[in-house]
Amino acid sequence: MNLFSSPNFKLGILGGGQLGKMLLDVARKWDIHTCVLDANPQAPSAGICNEFFQGDLMDFNMVYNFGKKVNLLTIEIEHVNIEALEQLEKEGVQVFPEPAALKVIQHKGLQKDFFKKHHIPTAAYQRHASLNDLKKELPAFPFVWKSSKFGYDGMGVSMVRNEKDLLKLPNVDCICEALVPFKKEIAVIVAQSKSKEIKTYPVVEMEFHPTANQVEYIISPARISAEISEKATACAINVAKAFNATGLLAVEMFLTHNNQVLVNEVAPRTHNSGHYTIEGSYTSQFEQHLRSILGLALGNTENTMPSVLVNLVGKEGHTGAVTYQGIEKSMTIAGVYVHLYGKKTTKPFRKMGHVNVINKHLEQALEIAKQVKESVQVVSK
C-alpha cells in the first residue's frame, strides 16, 4: 500500500509517551492517519493522534487487536507483547522493528548474549535467573547490576559495591557486568530502511546526573577525535546490521581510557540521545524513523549546527500536578528551543521535557544549556 496515494493507510504506534508525541508531529506533517495504544488515558500522545486506544502494551489480546486495525505497526517503547507482534507479522501486518530483533533487545541477558555471538565488543557479564542465583555465584565487587527486563530511564540499574547493596535489589532475572573504567559515554543513532539503506547520525556525548543514573546533557558532535568517531560509527553500523531491524537503533557505548569502544546497550526506537536532531539536524530522528519504516529515502543526518540538549526532569521533593518555572527567561536566549512533553504530573527525576540549544560554537551551546538547567525548575503546584 502506497502511503501517499492511499486514503485508508493507518499507522499504529505502541506507546503514547513523549517519543510517540514527537513521532506524531512528523506524521501530522505528512497527513498520516495515526492510531496509538497506551495504558494511560492522559498519555502525551492521546490528544494529538487520530485514534487513541487505552490498553496494556504487555497484554496479548490488546496488542493483537490493535495491530489488526492498522497497516503498519511501530513502537515508541520496547516493553510490548512480543507474541502478539509475532502473530500479527505472520498474518501480514507490517511490524517494524521486526519482532525477532525486539525479542532479543527487550531482554538485557539475551542482548548481551547476542553481542557475544556476533563479536560485538561489550563489558564482561554474567547472567542470573534471580538474585538468589546471583548470590550463589557472586562476582567481585564492585559490579553493575541490571534487571533483564523492564529497565528504563535509569531504573533497573544499580551499582553494587558491597553485600549491603544486594539487600536493595529485587529477586528477578538479571545480569551483572564488570565495572568499565571509561572516560566518556557516547552514542550513535543508526537508521536502516526497508530497502536496507543505512545512515548514521554524528556520534554524541552523554553527560549523566551523578546520582540518578540519568542523562542530563547530550552534546553533538561528541568531543572526540575523528579516528574515535569513525571507530564508534563503524561499531554502531555493525550492531545494526547484526540485528537487521528496520527503523532506528540507538547504540550506547563506553569510550575507555585506552580508546576502546564497548557497546553498553541498544534501543530499537527513537531515543533521548537523538532529541537534539529536531532543531540540530537536517532530518530529525523522528522523521528518519518514519522514512525508514515507510520505505522512503533516508534523509540527511548532518548537523545544521553544533547542539546541546538538556533534559528537564522533575525536581527532587516534588510530586504532583506539574508547573514550570523559568521557561520564559530561557526563551529569550537565541538558539534555545523548549519541548514540553505534556505530562500532567511530576515526580523526582521524571522526564518532563527537554531544551535544545544550537550555536555555531559547541562550548557556547554547552554554557547556555547549563544556564537553562539552572534557571528552569520542574516542580509541583
N, C-alpha and C positions, 0 to 999 in steps of 0.2 A: 504493500500500500504506500503510495507516494504522499508524503506529508503535506506538500503544498498544493496538491491537486485533489485531495480527498477531504470533503467537509465532515466526514464521520470519524476521522482519526482521533483516538484518545490516548493520551499519555498518562500512565499511572505512576505515582510516587509513593513508595512505602516509607512513611515517616513525614511528620509535618513540622519539624523543628526549624531552626534558623537556616540550615542548609537547604531545606526544601523551599523555604520562603525566598531565598536568593535565587534558587533554580527557577522558581515560578516567575521572577522578574523577567528572565530571558524568554521563557515560554509565552508570556503575555505579549512580548515584543513581536513574536512570530505568530501570534494568534493561534496558539496550540491549545486545544481543549484538554484541560488537566483534571485529574482525579487524585485525591490524596486520602490515604488511610493513616489514622493516628489514634491512639487511645485517649488523648486529651482533647476535649471539645473546644478548648481555648488555645490550641496549638498555634504558633505563629503563622502557619500556612492556611489555617482553617478559613479565614475570611477572604482570601485572595485567589483560591483555586476555583475552577468551575463547579466541581462537585467534591464535597467532603464527606467521608465516611468514618465514623467512630468505631474503633476496634483494636484488639490486641494484635500487635505485629508478630507475636510468637504463637498465635492460635492458627492451626492448620486451616480450618474452615473459613475464618475471617480473611486470611491472606488469599486462599484459593478462590473464594467467591469474588473478592475484589479484583483479582487478576483476570477473571473471566469477563469483566466489564470493559477491559481496555485492550488496545492493540499492542502496546509496548509497555513493559514494566521496568522501573528502575528503583533505586534506593537512595535514601539520604542517611541511613544508618544501617550497619551490617547485622544488627541484632534482630533478625527476622526468621520466620519459619522456613527453613531450607527445603523440607519435604514438600511443602506446598509449591515452592518455586520449581522444584524438580518435576512435579506433576504438571504444572502449567506449561513448562517447556516441552514436555512430551506431547502435550495437546496442541502445540503450535503457537502458543503465546511467546512473543519475543521477550526474553528476560536478560537484562544487562545491568551489572556484570553477571556473567553466567553463574548458575548455582554451584557448579563444581568448584570454581575459584572461591566463591563466598564461603562454602562449607569449610575449606581449609583456613581461610583468613579469620573467620569469626572465632576460631579456637586457637589460642596462642600456642598450645602444645603442638598441634598439627602444623601451625605456621612455622614454628622453629624446625620441626622435622622436615618440612618442605625446603627450607633454606639449606639444611644439611644435605638433603638428597640432591639438590641442584647446585651444590658447591658455591652457595652464596655466603660470603663472609659474615659471620654473626658471632655474638658472645657465646662462650661455653654455657651449657644449660643442663638441667635435669628435669624430667617430668615426674609428677607425683599425682596419684589418684585422689589424695586427700592430705590434709595437714597431718593426720596421724601417720600416714605413709611417709611423709617428709621427715617426721621426727625420727623414724627408724633409720633414715639414711641422710643424716644432717650434713649439709655442705659446710665448708669452712666459713666462719664469719669474717667480714660482712658479705652479704649477698642481697640480690634484688628478688623479692617475691612478687609474682604476678598471678592473679586469678586467670585460669584458662579461658573463662567466658565472662562476658558482660562487663569487662573493664571499659571505662570511658572517662575522658576529661580528668585524668589523674586518679580516678577511683580504680580500685582493684590492683594497685601497685604500692608496695611498701619496701622500705629499706629495712633489712633485718641485721642488726648489729650484735645482738646477743640473745640468749634464750628468753629473756623477759619480753623482747619484741614479738616472739612467737605467740604469746598469750593474746595479742591483739588480732590475730589472723583468723579468718573463718575456716571451717573444716571443709574445703572444697577442692576440686581438681585444680592443680596449679603447676607452675614451673618456677624453678629457681635459677637465676642467671648469675654468672660470675660478675663481680663489680668491674666495670670497664673504666680505667682512668682515661678521661677524654678531655680535650681542650675546647671542643665545640660540639653542639648538636646541630645537625644540618638536615635538610630535606629537599627532595626533588619530586615534583609532580609530573607524572608521565600520562599522556593521553594516547590511547590506542583505539582506532576506529574499527568499524565492522570490516573494512577492506584491509585492515592490518597496517594502515598508515600510523606511524608513531611520531609524536613530537614531545619535547620536554620543555618545561619552564626553567628559568635560571635557578641555580642552587640558592636556597635561602638559609639563613642562620636563625636559630631559635634561642631566645633567652627565657629561662624559666623562673617562676616565683620560687624563692628559696625553701618555702615550707609546703606550699600547696601542690607541688609537682605539676604545675600547670603553666602553659606558655604565656608569658607576659608580652614579649615583643617578637615580631617576625621582621627580619632585616633582609632586604633584597636589593642588589645581589649580596650574597654572603661575602664576608671579608676574608677571602681565602685566595690562594694563588690560582692561576689559570690551570696549572697542572692538576691540582687537587680537584678543582671544579670539573675538569674533564673526567677524572677518575670516578667521582661521585655520580656524574651523569651516566657514564658507561655502566656503572653498577646498577643504577636505577632502571636503565633500559633492559639489562639482563634479567632483573627481577620481573619486570612487566612481561617480557617475552616468555619467561618460565610459567607465569600464571595464565598468560594468553587470554586475559579477560578484556572485554570491550568496555570502554569508558575510562574514567580517571583512576589512577593508582598513586596514592601519596606514599612515598618511600622515606621513612625517617631513619637517619643514620647517625652514628657516632664518628667523629674525627678524632683519632687518638693522637697522643703526643709525638708518636713517630710517623704520623701522617697516614696511618691505615684508615680505611673506610669500612666500618662494620654496620650492617643493617640491623636496626633495632626492631622495628615492626612496620607493618604496612596497613593502609586503609583503602578499601576499594570504592572510593567515592570522592566527592569534593571534600576539601579539608581546610581546617583552620590555617594551615601554613600557606594556603593559596588565596585567602580573602583579600590580600593586598592587590590581587590582579584586577579587581573591579575598576579601580582607577589607575593602577600602576602598570597594566599590560595592555597591549593592543587587543587581546582577546581574553576576557575573564575566564577563570576556571569553570564557571557555571555555563557560559556559552559553549566552552570547549567540550564539556561533558555531553551537552545536548547534541552538538555537532557529531561527536564520536558515536553515540548510540543511535542516532538517526541516519547514519550513513552519509553525512555531509563532509565536505573537505574540512580538514582541521585548520584552525586559524593561527595567525601569527602569535607566537608566545614570547616575543621580546618585550622587555620593559619599555614603557614610554619614558619613564624617569626612575631614578632610584626611589625606593619606597620603604616605609617602616609602618608596620601595623602594631597597634597597641590594643590588647583585649580589655574590654570594660566588664568587670566582674563585680558581683555583689560584695559589699564591704563586710568585713568581719563584725559580728554582733548585730547584724540587721537581717531580719526575716519578716516578710510580709509584703503588702502592696508596695510596688516599686515607685520611686521617684528619683529623678536625675538632677544632680547639682553641678553647675559649671559648664554645661553643654554650650550655652550661648557664648560664653567667653572664648571657648576653644574654636568656635566657628568664625571668629573674627580674624583668625590666622590664615594666611594664604596657603593653599595646598593641603588643608585639613578637611577630611570628609568623614562625617559621622554616620554610622549604621547602627540603628537600634533594632532588636530582634522581635519586639512586640510581646515579650513575656510579661505577664501581669504581676507575678510575684518574684521577689528576690530572696536569695539566701546566700550565706558566705561562699564566695568563690564561684557562684553560678555565672556562666557566661551570659551576659545580658546584651552585649553589643560589641562593636569594635570601631576603632578610628583608623583610617588610612591617612598617612602623611606622605605626600610626594614632593620632591625637591630635587633640583639639579645636583645638589651636593648631599651625599648619603649621611655624613656626620651631622649636617644641619637638620636633616629629616629626623634623625635619631634624637637630637636635642629637643626638637619640637614635640616629638612623641612623648618624651619624658615629662615635658611641661604639661601636656594633656593628661598624662597619667596622674600627675599631682593635683590638677585642677578639677577633674571630673570625678564625682563621687556617686556611686550607685547605692542608694540607701532605701530603707523602708519608711513609709509615711508615719 
